[in-house]
Amino acid sequence: MELGLVIPELEECYQKGTFYKTIEILQKAEIHKIEAHASFLLNKTHQKLFQLNQDLEKRNITISSIHAPFGEDKDLSIPSSIIRKRTINQHIAVMKQMDIIKTRVLTIHPGGRIKKDTDISSREKLFKKSLEILLKNAEHLNIKLAVENMLPMRPGYRVETLKQLLDEFPSPFLGICFDTGHANVGKGVLETFNVIKKKMFDCHVHDNDGTKDMHLQPPYGKINWAEFFTAVENIDFKRPLMIESLPWQGRELSWMFKEVRMLKDNQILEKDSPKKHFLRCRKCNHFIYNVESEPICYCNFCIQTAQV
C-alpha cells in the first residue's frame, strides 16, 4: 500500500511562486502520488498545464487524482438549477483538463450540508440527475468518478443509500472515494468500508475523535488503524491511500509520512497495563515505534535531521 498526499493548496503555491519549492518538500518526504484540487487545472492553457505536469513527473511525482470543486456555490445537489448547471459544467471542464495530463480519477462530493434531514432524499435525487450528465462525459474521456462518502446531514452520508444510488449506474467509471474521517463520524470506519469496498477508486485517510471532522494525522484520533489497513490489504487495493491532513503539531511533512508508514506497517509500540494503549513520548508528544528493535519517535528524527 502506497501513501499519497491531498494538496488542496497546490494552485495557491503556483500563484505565490512556491510551486517548485513545494515539489522539493514532496521529494524530501518521498511522496510520489498526490491529489490536487481542481483549481490547479482550471484557467491554464493546455500547454502550461502539460508543462507543469511534466515538471512533476520528472521528479517522480504523479497527480494520481483530482478533487472536484465543492462548496455552497458548487453543489451538485443544490435545488437551484442555475447553480447546479454551472457546477456540472465546472466538473466537465475539470475532466477535460484532466485528460491532458492523463489523470484518471476525479473525486466528487454529492452535496453540502443541509438543515433538515428530511431534505436529504430530495437532494440525493438531484445529485443523481447531475451524475447522469457527468458520467456520460466521464466515460467519453476515460475518467473514473469517485463519489465521496459524506459527513452526517449531507447527501451521501447514509452508506447503504449511497451504494444503492451508484448501483443504479452499471458503469465501470463510477465508484467511491472512501473517506476514513467521514466514516468515523458517521456509521463507523469498518462498517462503512465493508458496504462500499468493492467500488473503491480513491481513499482519503485522516483521523478524528468520532464527534466531528477534524482532519487529524493518523493515529492521533480514535480510528483503529490496524483494522483499517488490514481491511484494505484484504481487497488488494492498488491505488495510493491519500493522507488528507496536516502533520501532527505542525511537524515536518517528511516525519508525518515516516510516522504513518510505520503505523501502516504495524510498528507502533503498545502496552497492556493498566489497559491496552500506544506508547507516547513525554518529550515530543508523538507515539513511539519499533524499528529494527529500536524505539523511535520524533526526538530521534530531529537528531537524525540535524546530523544530515
N, C-alpha and C positions, 0 to 999 in steps of 0.2 A: 504493500500500500504506500503510494507516494503521497506526500503532503504538498499542497499548494497554498496560495495566499489570495484572498479577496482584497483588491486595492481600489476602493471606490474613488480615491482622490488622484488617480493617475492623470486625468485631464488637468486637474489643478496644478500638479507638478509640471506638466508640459507648459501651461500658461505662465508659470512663475520662473521657468527656465531651469528647473531642478530635475528634469526628466532623466538625464543621464546619471546624475548623482543617485537618484532612486534606483536605477539599474545596478549601479555599483554596490549598493546596500543589499539588493536581492542576490547578487552574485556572492557576496561575502557570506550571506546566510545559507548559501547553496539551495536557493529557491529557483526551481526551473519551470514551474507552472503557475500561472496567475489567472485570476478572473478580474477583468476590468469593467468599469461602469460604461454604459452606452455613450455617455457624454464624451468619452475618449474617441469614439468613432465618428460622431456627428460633426458637421461643419469642417471637415477636412477633405481636401481633394483626394482622389484615388491615388495619385502619385505620392502625395505626402504620407498618407496612411500606409501605403505599401513600403515606403522608405523607413518609417518608424518601426514597423513590424520586422523588417529585415535587420534593423539595428538590434532589436531584441533577440532575434533568432541567432545572430552572430555571437551573442553572449550566452547562448544555450537557454534562453527564456522564451516560453511559448504562451501566448494568450489562449488558454485552454477553453475558456468560456467567457460569455459576456452577460452582465446583469442588465436587464431591460430597464427603461425609465419607470419610476413609480412615484406615487405621491398623490395628493388630493386633485391636482390638475392633470394627472397622468394615470388615470384609473380605468382599467378595462371593464369594470362592472358598474361604473357610475351611471345613475339614471339619465343624466344629461347626454343626449345623443350627439351633441356638438363636441363635448369634451371626449366622449368615448371614441368617436370617429377620428378625432385628432390624435388620440393616444394610439389607436390602431395604426394609423399612418406613420407615427413615430416608430413603432415597433417594426413595421415593414422597412422603413428607411434604415434602421439599425441592421436588419438582416441582410440587406443589400450591401452594406459596408462590411459586414462580417464575411460575406462571400469573397471579398477582395483579399482578405488576409487568411482565408481558409479556416476560420474558427467556426466550429460546427454545433455548439451548444449555446442556446440563449435561455437564461433563467428569467421567468416572468412571475409577477405577483397577480393573483386572481382579483385583488382589490384591497382597498384600505379599510381602516377601522370605521365601523358604523355604530350608531347609537342604540338601535333596537335589535335584539337577537332575532325577532320575528321577521326582520327585513333581509336576513342573510339568504334565505332561499330565493327571493326575487333577484337579489344581486348576483347570485350564482348563475341564474338563468341568463342574465345579461352578459356575464363573463363567457358563458357557453357560446352566445352569439358572436362575441368578439373572437373567441377561439376558432370558430369555424372559418373565419376570414384569414386569421393568422396562419392556421395550419395549412391552408391551400398554398400560401406564399412560402411557408417553410419547406413544404415538400418540393416545390418547384426549385428552391435554392439549395436543397440538400442540407437543411439546418434542423436540428432537433430542438423542440421546445420543452423546457424543463419547468413544470409548474411547481411553485414552492408551497409546501405545507405552511399554513399561516398561524399567527397567534390568535387566541380567542377574540371573538367579536369582529372577525374578518371573514370574507368569503374564502372557503378552502381550509378552514381550521378543523372542521369535522372530517377526519381522515377517511372514514367509510364513504361519506358523501363525495369527497374529492376523488376517490378511486372510482366510484360509480360514474361520475361525470367523465373521467378520462376513458373509461371502458366503452362509453358511447361513441368514441372515435377510434376505430380499429386501425390505427396508423403507427408504424414503427418510428415515426418522427415526433411522437408525443409521449412524454414521460414525466418524471418527478425530479425536482431538486429537493432532497431531504435535508431539512434544517434541524439540527440537534437541539438548538436553543428553543425554537418554537415548539418542538415536540415535548420538551421537558416542562414547559409552562402549561401545555395542554394535556393530552391523553397520556403522555409518557414516552420516553425515547424508544424503548424496545417495542412497546405496544403500537406505536405509530409506524415504526420501521417495518415491523412484520406484516403490516397491511399493504404497504406500497413498495416493498423492497425489490420486487420483480420489475418494477417500472422505473428504477432509479437511473437517471442520466447524470446527475450532479449532486454534490453534497456539501453543505455548509456546516462547519464544525466550530462551535463555541459553547460556552458554559453559562450557567446561572443557578440560582438557588431554588428554582421551581415556582417563584412567585411573579416574576416579570422578566422581560427580555433585557439582559444585562451585557451580553457580548463579552463575557469574561474569557480569558485564556484558559483552556483546559490545563489542569484539572481543578481550577480554583472556584468551582461552584459545587454542585451536588450530583452531577451526572455520573453514572457508573461507567467509566470509560473502558474498563476491561471487558465488560459485557458488550459494549457497542463495537469495539474493534474486532472482537471475536465474531459478532454477528455479520459484520462487513466481510470479514475473511471467508465466512461460510458461503457467501453468494458470489465469491470470486470477482468482486468489483474491480474493473480495470482502470478506471479514471482516478485522478487525484482527489483526495479529500481536501477541500478548501477551508483553511482556517480563516474565520471571519471575526477577528478580534485584534485588539492591540496587545502588546506584551504586558504581562502582569507587572504592576508597579512601575511601568514606563521603562522597563529594561530594553536591552538591545534586541532587535529583530532576530539576530543570529542565535541568541540564547533562547528565545521563545521557541524557535524551531528545533533547537537541540533538545529542549525540555519535552516538547510534545512528541518528538521522535522516540525519546527514552520511555515516555509514557506508553506510546503505541507498542513498544517492544516489551512492555510489562517489566520495566526495570525500576519502578518506583518502590521504595522500601516501606514495609508495613510492620506494625507491631500489634500484638493481640491483647496486650494488657494496658489499662483496665478493660478496654474494649478495642475492637479492631479499628485501626486508624493509620493513616500515612504519616511517616516521619517528616518533620519540618525543621529547618534550620532556624534557630533563635536569632541568629545574627542577620541573615539576609531575608528571612521570612518566606523562602522558597522551599518546596519539597526536596527531599533527598533521594537520590537514585543510586543504584548499584551498577557500576560499570567495570567489568573485569575485576570483580571482587573488591573494588574501591568505591567508597561513598563519594558522591559528587553533588554539589549544589551550585548556586550562583556564585558563592565565595570562590570556589575552585576556578570557575570560568573567568572571574575578574583577574585572578592571579595569572592564569594562562594567557589572557589577552594582554596583560601588562608586559609579559615576557616576550611577546612577539615583536 
